[in-house]
Amino acid sequence: MACVYGPEQEPLDAGDLLQLAPGVIAAGIGERTTAAGVECLAGRLFQAGLATSVLAVPLRQLPGGTRLDTVCTVIDRDTVLMFPALGYVLQAHVITCADGEPRLSRPMPFLESVAQAMSVEALTVISTGVDPPASSQQQWDDGGNALAVDRRVMLCYERNVETNTRLEAAGVEVIRIPGSELGARGGPRALSCPVSRDSVAVAAAGAPALTLVAGDGGASEETVAALDVVPVDSRAG
């Protein structure tokens, strides 16, 4: 396995890295990961042939210490877990490589950039159900920080009752684990760092570009919104 980063490089935190699909990485820019670190990582991944796109996601508008893996968790090839409103509060630049030179897209809503980078026509977003960052009893970043151990199989803290209920209502198997002795922000995903993900399945023709899923206390999956994703030229300035 190629080594593309080391402690001698610019600051980079594994909690700010998400493997969205083969060759597609999202990197949060915040207190622990710098813009220079993301730029360096992208260049090294491109050079090693390990990535085709890197999404740079500034997190400065979120509470201090927030990492990208407390905001979004990949559940399946075309499904993520997060508080949906954050997908439009957060912006992302897509970094690609053309003729050996990095290219940076214009900023776009996070969810749009994810759908485009993953090449999916239908991106499903399952809501954590907890309004960030207000809830103290059900910490929003705990609920969004789950670990996918298989397609639609998640390890989640048992205390995140609302989030777990919504996942199960959407057909996701939830394996509940205790975590009360762990006081730090985050959850099972923060205790690991997946490095490989299967290719994205081709979405059905005519499917909506974005589906937001809500659940009410064990109710069946309910589609509450469907929005078209506007194609974006990844080389645009």
RASULCOR-V482171 format. One record per residue. N is the residue number from 1. RES is the residue in three letters. OMEGA is omega in whole degrees, 0 to 359 (NA if undefined). Layout:
n->N res->RES omega->OMEGA
n->N res->RES omega->OMEGA
//
This chain:
n->1 res->MET omega->181
n->2 res->ALA omega->175
n->3 res->CYS omega->184
n->4 res->VAL omega->180
n->5 res->TYR omega->180
n->6 res->GLY omega->184
n->7 res->PRO omega->180
n->8 res->GLU omega->181
n->9 res->GLN omega->178
n->10 res->GLU omega->185
n->11 res->PRO omega->181
n->12 res->LEU omega->182
n->13 res->ASP omega->182
n->14 res->ALA omega->178
n->15 res->GLY omega->177
n->16 res->ASP omega->184
n->17 res->LEU omega->175
n->18 res->LEU omega->172
n->19 res->GLN omega->183
n->20 res->LEU omega->182
n->21 res->ALA omega->177
n->22 res->PRO omega->179
n->23 res->GLY omega->181
n->24 res->VAL omega->182
n->25 res->ILE omega->170
n->26 res->ALA omega->182
n->27 res->ALA omega->177
n->28 res->GLY omega->178
n->29 res->ILE omega->183
n->30 res->GLY omega->184
n->31 res->GLU omega->187
n->32 res->ARG omega->180
n->33 res->THR omega->183
n->34 res->THR omega->175
n->35 res->ALA omega->178
n->36 res->ALA omega->178
n->37 res->GLY omega->179
n->38 res->VAL omega->179
n->39 res->GLU omega->180
n->40 res->CYS omega->179
n->41 res->LEU omega->180
n->42 res->ALA omega->180
n->43 res->GLY omega->181
n->44 res->ARG omega->178
n->45 res->LEU omega->178
n->46 res->PHE omega->182
n->47 res->GLN omega->181
n->48 res->ALA omega->181
n->49 res->GLY omega->183
n->50 res->LEU omega->180
n->51 res->ALA omega->174
n->52 res->THR omega->180
n->53 res->SER omega->173
n->54 res->VAL omega->179
n->55 res->LEU omega->177
n->56 res->ALA omega->188
n->57 res->VAL omega->177
n->58 res->PRO omega->182
n->59 res->LEU omega->188
n->60 res->ARG omega->182
n->61 res->GLN omega->179
n->62 res->LEU omega->181
n->63 res->PRO omega->181
n->64 res->GLY omega->180
n->65 res->GLY omega->179
n->66 res->THR omega->174
n->67 res->ARG omega->186
n->68 res->LEU omega->182
n->69 res->ASP omega->170
n->70 res->THR omega->182
n->71 res->VAL omega->188
n->72 res->CYS omega->175
n->73 res->THR omega->177
n->74 res->VAL omega->183
n->75 res->ILE omega->183
n->76 res->ASP omega->183
n->77 res->ARG omega->182
n->78 res->ASP omega->184
n->79 res->THR omega->177
n->80 res->VAL omega->176
n->81 res->LEU omega->175
n->82 res->MET omega->171
n->83 res->PHE omega->192
n->84 res->PRO omega->183
n->85 res->ALA omega->180
n->86 res->LEU omega->180
n->87 res->GLY omega->179
n->88 res->TYR omega->171
n->89 res->VAL omega->180
n->90 res->LEU omega->175
n->91 res->GLN omega->179
n->92 res->ALA omega->170
n->93 res->HIS omega->177
n->94 res->VAL omega->178
n->95 res->ILE omega->176
n->96 res->THR omega->180
n->97 res->CYS omega->178
n->98 res->ALA omega->181
n->99 res->ASP omega->178
n->100 res->GLY omega->181
n->101 res->GLU omega->178
n->102 res->PRO omega->176
n->103 res->ARG omega->184
n->104 res->LEU omega->179
n->105 res->SER omega->171
n->106 res->ARG omega->178
n->107 res->PRO omega->178
n->108 res->MET omega->177
n->109 res->PRO omega->185
n->110 res->PHE omega->184
n->111 res->LEU omega->176
n->112 res->GLU omega->181
n->113 res->SER omega->178
n->114 res->VAL omega->180
n->115 res->ALA omega->180
n->116 res->GLN omega->183
n->117 res->ALA omega->180
n->118 res->MET omega->180
n->119 res->SER omega->177
n->120 res->VAL omega->175
n->121 res->GLU omega->181
n->122 res->ALA omega->177
n->123 res->LEU omega->180
n->124 res->THR omega->179
n->125 res->VAL omega->176
n->126 res->ILE omega->183
n->127 res->SER omega->173
n->128 res->THR omega->179
n->129 res->GLY omega->181
n->130 res->VAL omega->185
n->131 res->ASP omega->182
n->132 res->PRO omega->352
n->133 res->PRO omega->194
n->134 res->ALA omega->191
n->135 res->SER omega->180
n->136 res->SER omega->181
n->137 res->GLN omega->174
n->138 res->GLN omega->186
n->139 res->GLN omega->185
n->140 res->TRP omega->182
n->141 res->ASP omega->169
n->142 res->ASP omega->183
n->143 res->GLY omega->181
n->144 res->GLY omega->184
n->145 res->ASN omega->179
n->146 res->ALA omega->183
n->147 res->LEU omega->176
n->148 res->ALA omega->178
n->149 res->VAL omega->174
n->150 res->ASP omega->178
n->151 res->ARG omega->178
n->152 res->ARG omega->172
n->153 res->VAL omega->190
n->154 res->MET omega->166
n->155 res->LEU omega->184
n->156 res->CYS omega->173
n->157 res->TYR omega->181
n->158 res->GLU omega->183
n->159 res->ARG omega->181
n->160 res->ASN omega->188
n->161 res->VAL omega->184
n->162 res->GLU omega->180
n->163 res->THR omega->180
n->164 res->ASN omega->178
n->165 res->THR omega->180
n->166 res->ARG omega->177
n->167 res->LEU omega->181
n->168 res->GLU omega->177
n->169 res->ALA omega->179
n->170 res->ALA omega->176
n->171 res->GLY omega->179
n->172 res->VAL omega->175
n->173 res->GLU omega->182
n->174 res->VAL omega->174
n->175 res->ILE omega->185
n->176 res->ARG omega->178
n->177 res->ILE omega->177
n->178 res->PRO omega->179
n->179 res->GLY omega->185
n->180 res->SER omega->181
n->181 res->GLU omega->180
n->182 res->LEU omega->186
n->183 res->GLY omega->183
n->184 res->ALA omega->178
n->185 res->ARG omega->180
n->186 res->GLY omega->183
n->187 res->GLY omega->183
n->188 res->PRO omega->179
n->189 res->ARG omega->181
n->190 res->ALA omega->179
n->191 res->LEU omega->183
n->192 res->SER omega->176
n->193 res->CYS omega->178
n->194 res->PRO omega->183
n->195 res->VAL omega->180
n->196 res->SER omega->180
n->197 res->ARG omega->181
n->198 res->ASP omega->178
n->199 res->SER omega->180
n->200 res->VAL omega->176
n->201 res->ALA omega->180
n->202 res->VAL omega->181
n->203 res->ALA omega->179
n->204 res->ALA omega->180
n->205 res->ALA omega->178
n->206 res->GLY omega->180
n->207 res->ALA omega->179
n->208 res->PRO omega->183
n->209 res->ALA omega->181
n->210 res->LEU omega->177
n->211 res->THR omega->175
n->212 res->LEU omega->185
n->213 res->VAL omega->177
n->214 res->ALA omega->177
n->215 res->GLY omega->181
n->216 res->ASP omega->173
n->217 res->GLY omega->176
n->218 res->GLY omega->178
n->219 res->ALA omega->179
n->220 res->SER omega->182
n->221 res->GLU omega->182
n->222 res->GLU omega->177
n->223 res->THR omega->185
n->224 res->VAL omega->178
n->225 res->ALA omega->175
n->226 res->ALA omega->185
n->227 res->LEU omega->176
n->228 res->ASP omega->176
n->229 res->VAL omega->179
n->230 res->VAL omega->179
n->231 res->PRO omega->182
n->232 res->VAL omega->176
n->233 res->ASP omega->184
n->234 res->SER omega->179
n->235 res->ARG omega->182
n->236 res->ALA omega->180
n->237 res->GLY omega->NA
//
